[in-house]
Amino acid sequence: MHSNHLLIEEPIRMISILEPSKASFFPAMTKIVGTLGPKSRSVEVISACLKAGMSVARFDFSWCNPEYHQETLNNLKDAVKTTKKLCAVMMDTVGAEMQVVNKSETSISLEADGQVVLTPDRGQEASSEILPVNFDGLAKSMKEGDTIFIGQYLFTGSETTSVWLEVSEVTGDDVICTIKNSATLAGSLFTLHASQVHIDLPTLTDKDKEVISTWGVKNKIDFLSLSYTRHAEDVRQAREFLSKLGDLRETQIFAKIENVEGLTHFDEILQEADGIILSRGNLGIDLPPEKVFFFQKSALYKCNMAGKPAVLTRVVDTMTNNLRPTRAEATDVANAVLDGSDAILLGAETLRGLYPVETISTVGKICAEAEKVFNQDLYFKRTVKYVGEPMTHLESIASSAVRAAIKVKASVIICFTSSGRAARLIAKYRPTMPVISVVIPHLMTNQLKWSFSGAFVARQSLIVRGLFPMLADPRHPAESTSATTESILKVALDHGKASGVIKSRDRVVVCQKLGDASVVKIIELED
């Protein structure tokens, strides 16, 4: 395991930290993924979320039906039009999630030291004595002394809406448990998590496949969040499935690591996936609390070195019901940035929380403050050392562009790209200034009709730290040597000026292809 130095600049001038943050078109380099739901699905609230800094909208299919999510997505499209802010769509699968089904939806009270039976018999009504589970093989997977956690939505283990159970006996298909804490389970569905136990359920269920091939295809989803990824094979199978679904060939797969099994196979999963989501809620149950920080730092380091986006969940739980995060949560967000997160994923905080817009805004402000003291110099050296020599042509250009931008104190890096790879490589070196990724669409055909690709690439960079996409006119090729390149550059510079990141007399670093060669040039703007 690589030692992970704290990436923080020394010395920190306290006075600079106490200065108020300046509002900017780019509120933070770190991206924010917001889960849309009951409290965040109107055009007005979504528009406010986009203005506050949300750049990826997550649709969680472990609850509610596709029609409900379609209404929300239609509202998102309207909000994108009115705010003129790009937003990517992430679809989250249910995966190998065990659930307790409460058909009557009446509250279930469980008393500490009492007993409750978990049964695969879904004909039974859920009650304080018996809880029906959607998995027939639970009894085969459990043994005396194992711990089980049941809660509604996301859980921390502290609230009285979730319960810890300890297996006391397994009889036939039933699992008899001792209740460890008093709790009231309310709602129709509760997530069941068995700590450090292999559950023989498919990662991509038939229901997931059905929703992806209907709702996912119709809406050309940018990201698929693959819940409960435990092996690299899970990602390969998901990619093979997507490859047969037309446009979804371009959809990026983010492996969601939720248990020890996923962590054990982390390196192979990272190789196969386009990005990683560290689901700290479930990991926090599967791992001893004292181990969580270590796996977080280690996983983020590996993602950073591979140049693949890393997304962290469960940062400001208390903002679900409160206007301010706790001190520990505020520090946690900052440490996520210093550890190398590309994005912060908000779940219950925006889905059902009372303050979705304020939560996004608060997290963005904390990220922006942490970015000011991020030790880019140490990070850059470490990344170059990890890549080693000889560097590939593209890697060399990307690192040179970042080095040049820092040396000349450029206000922005502009990168021309058609696949998005060059821009992502530049972002991998974590420049201190924004990278405007000018995506040049290219013409494609499926023998029936012609279409331009590029929108996927542009939206998929909305989850990468420091990368801000702009879709260029499709008539301009990425490696053009003619005056068209200058006209696209002018559009990009105007975009930067309008958003306040480029001012007169600023220096700008431009990275583009000229024929077979890639060039990095420095432009000094006139008054």
N, C-alpha and C positions, 0 to 999 in steps of 0.2 A: 504494500500500500504506500502510495506517495505521501510524503509529509506535506501538509497543507498550511503554509504560513498564513497568518492573518493579513489579508490584502487590504491594508489601511495605510494611508499616507502619514508620515511623521515629519515634523511635528504638526499637529492640527492647531490652526489658529482658532482659539475659542471665539474670538470676535466674529470671524466669518460664519461660524455656525449659528451665532445669535442673530445675524442679519436676517430680515424677512426674506422668504423665497420670492423670486420674481416669477410672475405668471408667464408662460411661454406657450407657443404653438405646440412644442414638444414638451409636455409636462414632465416627463421623465424618459430616460433611455430604456428603463426596464418596462416591459409591457404588462398589461393587466387583462386577464381573461375573466369575464363576468358570466355567471350562470343565470340565464333568464328564466323567470318563473312568475308566480302569482303577484309578487310585489314589484316586478320589473319587466312587465310585458306590454305596457301601453306605449304608444308612439312618443308621448311626452317624456316618460321616465327613461326610455331607451335613448332618446335624443340627449337627455341630460347626462346619461351614463357615457355616451360617446364624447360629449364635450368635456366631461371630467377626466377622460383618459382611457376608457375601455377600447381595446382594438380587436379583441376576439370575443365572440358571443358563443357561449357553450349551451348546448341543448342536451339535458340529461334524460335519457330514455328509460331510466330505472323507475320513473314515475310518470303518470299521465299518458295520454294517447297521442298518436301522430297528428291528429286534427288540431289538437290544442297547441302543439309545438309549431304547426304550420301557420296558425293565426299569429303566434308570437313572431315567427320569422318574417311574415308579411309586414308586420309592424316595424321590424328591424330594417327592412328594405326601405320603407317610407322614411324612417329616421335617418338612414344613410343619405337619402336624397336631399332631405331638408338641411341636414348639418354639413353635407359635403365632406363627411369623414368616412374613410374606408373602414370596413369591418369584416373580419373573416368569420367563418362559421365552423364550429367544432361540434361534432356529434359524439356523445358519450354512450357507449354500449352498456348493457346490463352485465353481460359476461357471467362468470361463475359465481354469481352472488346468491347466497342462501337467504331466503326471506320467510318470515312468519306471516301468514295471511290471517287477517282479522276481518272476516266478511261483515260482521254486524257493526263494526267500527265503534263498539262501546269500549270505554276505558277499562284497562285491565290492571288491577292493583296486585303487586307482588310484595310479600313481606319477608324481610331478612330472616334467615334460618329456616324458612319454610321450604317446601319442595314443589317442583313443577315438572311435568312430563313433556318432552319434545317428541312429537310423533309425525311420521310421514303420511298419516291418514288425514287427507285434506277434507274429508267429509265431516270431521269433528269441528265444533265451534270453538274458537279461541276463548280461553277463560283463565282464571287465576290458577287453575289446576293443570290445564293442558294447553299446549301451543302447537298447532299444526305447521309443519315446515315443508317447503317446496322441493325437498331433496330426499329421495328414497334411501340413499346410501349413508345417511348420517350415523346410524348405529354402528355400521361396519368401520367407520372412520374414527370413532371415539372410544376412549377407554377411561377407566376410573381416574380421577385427579385432573383430567383435561379441563381447561377453562373455555367458557363460551360467553360471548357478549351479544346482547340484543338491545337495539335502540332504534328510535325513529330518526330519519334523516341522518345527519352526520353526528358523530358523538365524541365526547372528550372523556367520558367516564366519570365526570364529576356531577353532572346534572341528574335530577331525579326522574328523568324521562328515559333512562337507559339502565340496564341491569347486568350485573356480573353473575354468572352461574358457574358452579363447579360440578362436574359429572360425578355422581355418587354410585351409579349402577347403570348397566346396559342390559335391557331384557328384550330379546327378540329385535323388533325394529324400533323400539322406543328407547329414549335416553332419559333417565331420571336424574334430575339435577337439584342441588342445594342452592338456594337463593342467597347471595352474599350481601346484597344491599336492597333496601326497600325502594320501590320505584313504581311509577304509574305509566303504563304504555298506552298512548293515545293515537288513534288514526287507523288506517286500514292495512298498512304494510310496515313491517319492522325489519331492518337488516340484521342478519345473524352472522356473527364472525366467530369461527373456531380458531383459537390461537395456536399457531404453528402446527396445524394439521393439514395434510394433503386432502383436498376435496376433489373427487373425480367428476368434475363437471366441465363441459367444453368452454373454452375461452370465448369463442364466437358461437352463441346459441342459435337455434333455428329462428327464434323470434328476432334476434339481432340481425340475422341475414335478411329476413323478410323486410325489416324496417330500412336497412341500408339500401336494398335493391329497389325500394319504392320511394320512401321519403328522401333518402340520401341521394339517389340518382336524380330525382326531380329537382332537388335544390343544389346539386353540384357541390357537395360539402368539401371544404378545404382541408379539414383535419378529421381523422377518426381517432378518438381516444379509446384505446383497446383496454377495457377494464380487466383487472386480474391477470395481466400478462405474467406468465410464470416461466416460459421457455422461449427461445428464439424461434422455435417451430410455430408458436402461436402467431408471431408476426408474419412469418412466411406464408402460413395458411390464409391469414387475413389479406395479405397482398395478392395472393393468387386469386382469391375471391373478388377483390376490387378490380383486378386486371380484366375481368370478363364483363365489367359493367360500364363500358364506354368511357365517358368523361371521368369516371372515378379512378381511372388509371393514374391520374395526376394527384389524387388525394394523398396527403401525407399521413402516415400512421405514427401516432404517438403511443408508445407502450406505457401503460399505467402500472407502476410498481406498487403493489399493495400489501405484499407479505414477504416473509423470509424466503420463500421458494423463488420469488422474482429476484430478490437481492442476490441469492446464491448464483443465479445464472445471469447476473447483470451485464457482464462483459459481452456475452454472446447476443443478448437482447439488444444492447446498444449498437452493435454492428449491423443488425438487421433493421432497426427502427429508424424513423426520420427524426424522432425526438423522444424525450422521456418526461413523464409526469410522475413526480414522487408524491404518492397519496399518503400524506403523513398521518391522516386520521386513522386509517387501517394499519399502517406501519407502526404507529404508536401503540396499538393494541398487540400486534404480533411480536414487537421487540421490547426488551426491557427498556424503561425510560432512559436509563443512563447510556444506552447505545445509540439512540436516535440521532444525536448531533453528529456522531462519527460517520454514520452511513450517509447522512445528508451531505457532509463536506466531501466525502470520498466520491459519492455518485455525481455531485455537481462538478468536481474536478475532472472526472472522466468524460463527462458530456462536453465540458469546455474544450478539452484537448482534442476531442473528436470533431469539434465544430458543429455539434448538434444541440438544438435548443433544449434547455432544461427548465421545467415548470414546477413550481412548488405550491402545495395546497395548504389549507388550514393555518392561516396566519393571524387573522383577527376575529376569531370566533365570537368574542364578546360584543362585537359591533353588530351582531345579528339583532340585539335588543338595546344596544347602547350607542350613544353618539360619539364616544371616544374609546379608543383601544386601551388596554391596560399597558403599563410601562413595559412589562415583559413582551407583550405582543408588538409594541412599537420597535423594541430592540430586535425582536425576531425578524421583522420585515427588513430592517437595516442589515442584519447579519446575512439574510438570504441574498441580498444584493452583493455584499462583500464576499460571500462564498461563491458567487458566480451565477446566480439564477438569471435566466433570460426573461422569465415572466412569473407573475404571481397569479394563482388561480383562486378566485373567490367563489365559494359554493353557496352554502346556506346564507352567507352574509348578503348576497344580492338576490338569491332565489326567493327567500321568504323573509329576509331581514327587513327591519323597519327603516333602515337608512342606506339603501343601495348606492345612491349617488354620492353621499358623504363618505361612504366606505371607500369607493374608488378614488375619490379626491384625496382622502387621508393617506391611503396606501401610496398613491402617486407622489405625494409630498415627501413622505418618509424615504421612498426610493430615490428621489431627486437629491435629497440631503446626503444619503449614503454614497451616491455616485460621485459627489464632490470630493470625497476623501478616499475613493477607491484608488489603490496604488497601481496605476496603469503601468508604470515603469517595471515594477517587479513582475506583474502579470505578463507583460510583453516578452520580457527576457525568458520567463519560464516556458511560455508557449513556443518561442523560437527554439529553445533547447530541446523541448519535447519532440518537435517536428524533425529536428536533426538535419544533417546534410548528406547528400545534395538535396535541396528543396526542389519540389516540382516547379515548373514555370509559373503556374497560376498562384501557388503558395508564395513564391518569391515576390511576385507583383503585388499581391495583397498585403504582405508584411511591409514591403517598401512604401506602399501608399500610406499606410498608417504611420510608419516612422517619419516620412516626409511631412505629413499633416501635423504631427506633434512638434517637429523641429521648427516649422515655419509658423506655428500657432494658427493653423488654418481654422476657419469657423465651421467648415463643413467639408465632407468628402462626397463627391458625386461619382457614382459608378454606373456605367452603362452595362446592362446585362440582358440576356434573353432567357437563360435558364435559371437565373438567380444564384448560380453557384459562386460567381466572382464576388457578388455583394455579400453573400453569407461568409465567405472566406475573410473578407475585410472585417466584417463584424466580429469574427472569431478572435481577432487581435484586440478587441475591446477599445477602439479609439475613444478619446475623451469627447470628441465632437460627433454630431449626428452623421449618419451615412445616408444620403439620399440615393435610393436605388432606382435608377431610371430603367424601367422594364420595357424592352423593345419587343412588341408582339411579333410572332412569325406565323406565316400562313400555313394552314394544315388542311388536309382533305381526307374524308373517309370514303371517297369515290362517289358519294351522293351529293355532298355539298362542301363548300369551302368555309373555313372558319379561322379566326385568329386566336392563337393561344397567347397567354400573357397575364390574363386576369388572375388565374390561379397563382402564378409565380408572385405577382404583386401582393395578393392577399396573404400568401403563406409567409411573407417576410414580416407580417404584422405581429408575429410571435417571437421574433429574434431581437435581442437587446440592441438598441442603437440603430436599427435599420428602419428607414421610413420610405415606403414605396411611392412611385409616381409612374403611371402608365403613359407611355409615349404614343405618338401618332404611329399607327402600324405601317405607314408608308416609308418609315425610316429604318433601315436595317442597322443592327447593333454594331457591325464592323464597317459602316460606310466611311469612305475617305472624302466624300464630297462635302459641299457646304451644308447639306442637311444635318450633319452632326452638329455644326455650329448652331443651327436653329433650334435643335433639341436642347443643347446646352443652355441656350438663352432662356428657353422655357423653364428649365430646371433652376437656373439662377433666379429668374423672376419668382418662381415658386418659393425658393429659399428667402428671398427678400420680403415677399408678401407675408411669410410666416414669421419673420423677425429674426431668423437665424443668420442671415447674411446682411451685412451693412456695407456702405461704400468704404473703399480702401481695405476691405477684408481680403484675406488670401483664401483661395479655394483649391483643393486638390482634386483633380479629375482623373479617373481611371477608365480607359476604354480600349477597344480593339481597333487597330488600324491594319487592314489586310490580315496577314498572318501574325503580326506582332501585337503585343499588349503594351500600352504606354501609360505612364503616370506623369501628369504634367501639373505644374503649379501656376495658377492664374492670380494676378493681383488686380482687384477691381478698381475701376476709376471712381472718382467722386460722383 
